[in-house]
Amino acid sequence: MLAKRIIPCLDIKNGRVVKGIQFLDLQDAGDPVENAIFYDKEGADELVFLDITASSDERKILIDLASRIAQSIFIPFTVGGGIRTVEDIRELLLNGADKISINTQAVLNPDLIKQSSDMFGSQCIVVAIDVKKNTDTGKWIVYTHGGRNPTDWDALTWAQFVEKQGAGEILLTSMDADGTQGGYDNEVLRLVSEKVNIPVIASGGAGSLEDFYDTFTKGKADAALAASLFHYKKLTIKQVKDFLKSKNLPVRL
C-alpha cells in the first residue's frame, strides 16, 4: 500500500492565508510564505496553494506569491485558482509549481483537462471538485467559482469524466464539512474513490486524529488535506502521522 499523504492547504485571499467555515466567514491565518516554510519543516508530504477568489474575481492567480513559496520549500507544491488556459499552467510550472489544480475552468472548458494532461503529463494535473449534498436527491452537486455556483454535474459522474479526460488526481472538498472540524464526508469520498482509479485527496472537515484515520479507512482516500486544524495548531503533522503509524497505516515519517 502506498504511503498516505498529509497535505496542509493555504487558502489565499488578498495575499494572506485565510480560513472559514463552509466557504464563508473567512478569517486571517497568517503569511503564506511563513506558513509554507513551517509546514515544509514540520514534515508535510505536499503543500496546496489555492487562490480562492481568483475565479470569482475573474483575475489571474497570484503568480509572484506562488513563485516565492515554491522557492522556499522542498516538498511537492500544488497551485490552483483562476487558471484558464494551457499557458497559465505552463507559466505556473515554470515558476516552481509541481502540480496544477483546476476547478471552475475544468467545468467551463473540460477540454483544458485533456489538453494540459497531454502537454504536461497527467501526473501534474489535479482536478479540484467542490461538492455539496442535495438533501432532496441525495446526490452531491459540483459547485464552481469558490463554491458560489451550482452546476448540472453530480460528483460521481464528474469524477469519472475528469479521469477519462486525463486528470491524474482528484481533490474532493465537501462544502458541507469544510471548516467545521467535524470530520471528513467519508460517504462521498468512498463513493468517488470506488468509481475512479486515480488518487483522491480528502478535503473539508478534519478536526481530530481519528478523522484522518477514518478518511483513509472508511472514505478510502489516498491523501488528506487540512487547513484550520494545522493553521491554529490544534494538531501537528507529526501527531497525525504518529497516530496513523500506531494504527498500522503507512505514512512517511
Secondary structure, DSSP 4 states (H G I P E B T S, - for coil): -PPPEEEEEEEEETTEEEEEETTEEEEE---HHHHHHHHHHHT-S-EEEEETTTTTTT----HHHHHHHHTT--S-EEEESS--SHHHHHHHHHTT-SEEEE-HHHHH-THHHHHHHHHH-GGGEEEEEEEEE-TTT-PEEEEETTTTEEEEEEHHHHHHHHHHHT-SEEEEEETTTTTT-S---HHHHHHHHHH-SS-EEEES---SHHHHHHHHHTS--SEEEESHHHHTTSS-HHHHHHHHHHTT-----
